[in-house]
Amino acid sequence: MKRIGVVGIVLKGDRETVMEMQSVLSDFSDIIAGRMGVPRKDANAIALIVEGSQERISALTGRLGKFPSLSVKSALTSFEVAD
C-alpha cells in the first residue's frame, strides 16, 4: 500500500549542493506528486507531496539527510491508497 505525506526541506547551500539534491529528487520522481519551493536569501524552503511505500519515502529522506546543508523532515498520513 502507498501512503501520502509531506517532505519539508530547508536548503542552505551552494549551487553544487542544489544540483546534487536535484539528482536525488529525480531518482525519486516516481513518488513525488507535487513540489513547491520558496526562494529566500539565506535559505530555500521546499515542500514535496509524496505518495509511495513507507520504505521508498524513507529512502528519499535518508538520501536527502546525508547532505550537511539540508534539513529534512517528513510527515506521513495514516491514509493509504491502493497501488
HELIX and SHEET records of a PDB file:
HELIX    1   1 ARG A   15  ASP A   27  1                                  13    
HELIX    2   2 GLN A   54  GLY A   65  1                                  12    
SHEET    1   A 4 ILE A  32  VAL A  38  0                                        
SHEET    2   A 4 ASN A  44  GLY A  52 -1                                        
SHEET    3   A 4 LYS A   2  LEU A  11 -1                                        
SHEET    4   A 4 LEU A  70  VAL A  81 -1                                        
END                                                                             
